[in-house]
């Protein structure tokens, strides 16, 4: 039986977005810091023997696996933020179109900080992406994809116009890739398809979000009576049009 089929999913972490320079020994050294390991497995191409950009780490206990996912998700290896979650969850990453554009970012903001900021509103698919130039410098905008429109709607309501590292950010649905008429994600058609997929159990059932939403509102100085942030919508739109806010979906 193949090694990836023998693992215990409850105690195994999936590690994705790995740089080509990551090796078996390097991955072992990283993951063992979180707890005792059973094995680490990097699937490799049969011809080139290069790994395929992801790995599995099986721990001796479920607690250590969960700890590893919480601590290591988003850290950078060779400049790339890795994605770490329980192995049983990788099949849930279904892009439903809940893709957001985040503009006017401070150059110091990285993918992990976006993940921590937006993760308060619901499940995020993969790691957020910050658009960078050839030198690796931020172009001051990025993208975040959620696993539900409830989460993406909440993030827009709470964060658009707020300040992150002393810069007022713009948060809205991203333009669809190859869109000729400027259509953005978040359409009614996408929402209907997502609801149908959830009914057919293609997507996981939504978890109760009230608690995390209240925490997020409190964090960003919001109250149930409404938004307390000032907005500069026209300025943000002009800035976005210069950079382009098309998502990869």
NORGI-V707161 format. One record per run of one state. SS is the DSSP state (H for helix, E for strand, C for the rest). FROM is the first residue (numbers start at 1). TO is the last residue. If there is no record, write none. Layout:
# NORGI-V707161
ss->SS from->FROM to->TO
ss->SS from->FROM to->TO
This chain:
# NORGI-V707161
ss->C from->1 to->2
ss->H from->3 to->6
ss->C from->7 to->8
ss->H from->9 to->11
ss->E from->12 to->16
ss->C from->17 to->23
ss->H from->24 to->34
ss->C from->35 to->36
ss->E from->37 to->41
ss->C from->42 to->43
ss->E from->44 to->44
ss->C from->45 to->50
ss->E from->51 to->51
ss->C from->52 to->53
ss->E from->54 to->59
ss->C from->60 to->61
ss->H from->62 to->72
ss->C from->73 to->75
ss->E from->76 to->77
ss->C from->78 to->79
ss->E from->80 to->81
ss->C from->82 to->82
ss->E from->83 to->86
ss->H from->87 to->92
ss->C from->93 to->98
ss->E from->99 to->103
ss->C from->104 to->110
ss->H from->111 to->121
ss->C from->122 to->123
ss->E from->124 to->124
ss->C from->125 to->128
ss->E from->129 to->132
ss->C from->133 to->137
ss->E from->138 to->146
ss->C from->147 to->148
ss->H from->149 to->159
ss->C from->160 to->162
ss->E from->163 to->164
ss->C from->165 to->166
ss->E from->167 to->168
ss->C from->169 to->169
ss->E from->170 to->173
ss->C from->174 to->174
ss->E from->175 to->175
ss->C from->176 to->183
ss->E from->184 to->184
ss->C from->185 to->187
ss->H from->188 to->199
ss->C from->200 to->209
ss->H from->210 to->219
ss->C from->220 to->222
ss->E from->223 to->223
ss->C from->224 to->225
ss->E from->226 to->226
ss->C from->227 to->232
ss->H from->233 to->243
ss->C from->244 to->245
ss->E from->246 to->246
ss->C from->247 to->249
